[in-house]
């Protein structure tokens, strides 16, 4: 991986791209400034996955973690807890949103987003709607919200867009590897987008 990251420098000169080897991970900055930590597989720490994103971490203001946990527990109804000064929200098998408090100045929300799929798609929508938190209605299969608030007080705690999909969404469980780049969302059909890795038989 380090060799591939070094090789990529020649194409990404002049961008924010960079990487640094650390004690337990490689710290990578993508060309647009997103920070990524690449870890070796570790079943005890991340579960039995070889390739994936076990967590997405957000820096948040001091004093916000208890309210963030309450928001995900009561409004989203996802398993959430405070563990060692970190708010952890389980959003998929072996995948978490994590929130850490920082005293550093936080940048203004810049429009980035995450995508989640819900079994209780309508229930989450109803609880968000009664608090005026739905930011966009995309379709019968998808809506969005940005504001994370303390459900007890309504105080704004953090902002990141959540693209909320139902389990009947046409792209639900879409595979993320070996994609045919000519397949777009509008042309997608389950089972028909994998790129063949070998030539067809003669």
C-alpha positions as CSV (number, residue, x, y, z in Angstrom):
1,X,0.0,0.0,0.0
2,X,2.8,2.4,0.9
3,X,4.4,1.8,-2.6
4,X,1.0,2.5,-4.3
5,X,0.5,5.7,-2.2
6,X,4.0,6.9,-3.2
7,X,3.4,6.1,-6.8
8,X,0.2,8.2,-6.8
9,X,2.2,11.3,-5.8
10,X,3.2,12.0,-9.4
11,X,-0.4,12.4,-10.5
12,X,-1.6,14.4,-7.5
13,X,1.0,17.1,-7.2
14,X,-0.5,20.4,-6.4
15,X,-3.5,18.9,-4.5
16,X,-3.9,18.3,-0.7
17,X,-2.8,14.6,-1.2
18,X,-0.3,13.2,1.3
19,X,0.4,10.3,3.6
20,X,2.4,9.5,6.7
21,X,3.2,6.1,8.3
22,X,2.1,6.1,12.0
23,X,2.5,3.5,14.8
24,X,-0.8,1.7,14.2
25,X,-2.0,3.1,10.8
26,X,-1.1,5.1,7.7
27,X,-2.6,8.6,7.8
28,X,-3.7,9.6,4.3
29,X,-5.1,12.9,3.1
30,X,-7.0,12.6,-0.2
31,X,-6.6,15.3,-2.9
32,X,-9.7,17.1,-1.5
33,X,-8.5,17.1,2.1
34,X,-10.4,14.2,3.6
35,X,-8.4,12.4,6.3
36,X,-8.3,8.6,6.1
37,X,-6.6,6.2,8.5
38,X,-5.7,2.9,6.9
39,X,-5.4,0.1,9.5
40,X,-4.3,-3.5,9.1
41,X,-7.2,-6.0,9.6
42,X,-7.7,-6.5,13.4
43,X,-10.6,-8.7,14.4
44,X,-10.5,-7.6,18.1
45,X,-10.6,-3.9,17.2
46,X,-12.7,-3.8,14.1
47,X,-14.4,-7.1,13.7
48,X,-13.7,-9.8,11.1
49,X,-13.4,-7.6,8.0
50,X,-10.5,-7.5,5.6
51,X,-11.5,-4.5,3.5
52,X,-14.0,-1.8,4.6
53,X,-14.6,1.3,6.7
54,X,-15.2,0.2,10.3
55,X,-15.7,3.8,11.5
56,X,-16.1,7.4,10.3
57,X,-14.9,9.9,12.9
58,X,-16.2,13.5,13.5
59,X,-14.6,16.2,15.6
60,X,-17.3,18.0,17.7
61,X,-17.5,20.8,20.2
62,X,-16.9,20.2,23.9
63,X,-19.9,19.1,25.9
64,X,-21.9,17.7,23.0
65,X,-21.3,14.0,23.3
66,X,-24.1,13.1,25.7
67,X,-26.7,14.9,23.5
68,X,-25.3,13.3,20.4
69,X,-25.8,9.8,22.0
70,X,-29.3,10.7,23.0
71,X,-30.1,11.9,19.5
72,X,-29.1,8.6,17.9
73,X,-30.7,6.6,20.7
74,X,-34.1,8.3,20.7
75,X,-34.6,9.8,17.3
76,X,-32.7,7.5,15.0
77,X,-33.0,4.6,17.4
78,X,-29.6,3.3,16.7
79,X,-27.4,1.7,19.4
80,X,-25.2,4.5,20.7
81,X,-23.0,4.8,23.8
82,X,-20.2,6.8,25.4
83,X,-17.0,4.7,25.6
84,X,-13.8,6.2,26.8
85,X,-14.7,9.7,25.9
86,X,-16.0,8.8,22.5
87,X,-19.6,8.6,21.3
88,X,-20.0,5.5,19.2
89,X,-23.1,4.9,17.0
90,X,-23.6,1.5,15.4
91,X,-24.9,2.1,11.8
92,X,-24.2,-1.3,10.1
93,X,-22.7,-4.6,11.1
94,X,-19.2,-3.7,12.3
95,X,-19.5,0.0,11.2
96,X,-19.7,3.0,13.5
97,X,-20.0,6.7,13.5
98,X,-17.7,8.0,16.2
99,X,-17.6,11.5,17.7
100,X,-14.7,13.0,19.6
101,X,-14.7,16.4,21.4
102,X,-12.0,18.9,20.5
103,X,-11.0,22.3,21.7
104,X,-9.8,23.2,18.2
105,X,-11.9,25.6,16.2
106,X,-14.4,23.7,14.0
107,X,-14.9,24.6,10.4
108,X,-18.3,25.6,9.2
109,X,-20.4,22.7,7.7
110,X,-19.3,22.3,4.1
111,X,-22.0,20.0,2.7
112,X,-20.3,16.6,3.1
113,X,-22.6,13.7,3.8
114,X,-23.0,10.1,4.7
115,X,-25.5,7.5,3.5
116,X,-27.4,5.1,5.8
117,X,-30.1,2.5,5.2
118,X,-32.9,2.0,7.7
119,X,-35.3,-0.8,8.5
120,X,-37.5,1.7,10.4
121,X,-37.4,4.2,7.5
122,X,-40.8,5.7,8.2
123,X,-40.4,5.8,12.0
124,X,-37.1,7.8,11.8
125,X,-38.8,10.1,9.2
126,X,-41.7,10.7,11.6
127,X,-39.4,11.5,14.6
128,X,-37.3,13.9,12.5
129,X,-40.3,15.5,10.9
130,X,-42.0,16.4,14.2
131,X,-38.8,18.3,15.1
132,X,-38.6,20.0,11.7
133,X,-35.3,18.3,10.9
134,X,-36.0,16.9,7.4
135,X,-33.8,18.9,5.1
136,X,-34.8,17.3,1.8
137,X,-37.3,14.8,0.4
138,X,-35.7,13.0,-2.5
139,X,-38.1,10.2,-3.3
140,X,-40.3,7.6,-1.7
141,X,-37.1,5.7,-0.9
142,X,-34.9,8.5,0.4
143,X,-34.8,11.7,2.5
144,X,-32.1,13.7,4.2
145,X,-31.4,15.5,7.4
146,X,-28.4,17.6,8.5
147,X,-28.8,18.8,12.1
148,X,-28.0,16.7,15.1
149,X,-29.8,18.2,18.0
150,X,-30.2,17.3,21.7
151,X,-33.7,15.7,21.9
152,X,-34.1,17.1,25.4
153,X,-33.4,20.7,24.6
154,X,-33.4,21.1,20.8
155,X,-29.9,22.6,20.9
156,X,-27.9,22.2,17.7
157,X,-24.9,19.9,18.4
158,X,-23.4,19.1,15.0
159,X,-24.1,19.2,11.3
160,X,-23.5,16.5,8.7
161,X,-26.0,15.5,6.0
162,X,-27.5,12.0,6.5
163,X,-28.8,10.5,3.2
164,X,-31.4,8.1,4.6
165,X,-32.5,5.2,2.4
166,X,-35.1,2.5,2.8
167,X,-34.2,-1.1,2.4
168,X,-36.5,-1.1,-0.7
169,X,-34.2,1.6,-2.3
170,X,-33.2,0.4,-5.8
171,X,-29.5,0.7,-4.8
172,X,-29.8,-1.1,-1.5
173,X,-26.9,-3.6,-1.0
174,X,-25.2,-2.4,-4.1
175,X,-21.7,-3.9,-4.3
176,X,-18.9,-1.4,-4.1
177,X,-16.2,-3.4,-5.8
178,X,-15.4,-4.4,-9.4
179,X,-17.8,-1.9,-10.7
180,X,-18.3,-1.2,-14.4
181,X,-17.7,2.5,-14.7
182,X,-20.2,2.9,-17.5
183,X,-23.0,1.9,-15.1
184,X,-24.7,5.0,-13.5
185,X,-27.4,5.3,-10.9
186,X,-30.0,5.8,-13.6
187,X,-28.9,2.7,-15.5
188,X,-28.3,0.5,-12.5
189,X,-29.9,-2.9,-12.3
190,X,-29.0,-5.4,-9.5
191,X,-26.6,-8.1,-10.7
192,X,-25.8,-6.4,-14.0
193,X,-23.0,-4.0,-13.1
194,X,-19.9,-6.1,-12.3
195,X,-17.1,-5.6,-14.7
196,X,-15.7,-8.8,-16.2
197,X,-12.1,-9.3,-15.2
198,X,-11.3,-11.6,-18.1
199,X,-12.0,-11.8,-21.8
200,X,-15.0,-13.8,-22.9
201,X,-14.3,-17.3,-24.3
202,X,-13.5,-17.6,-28.0
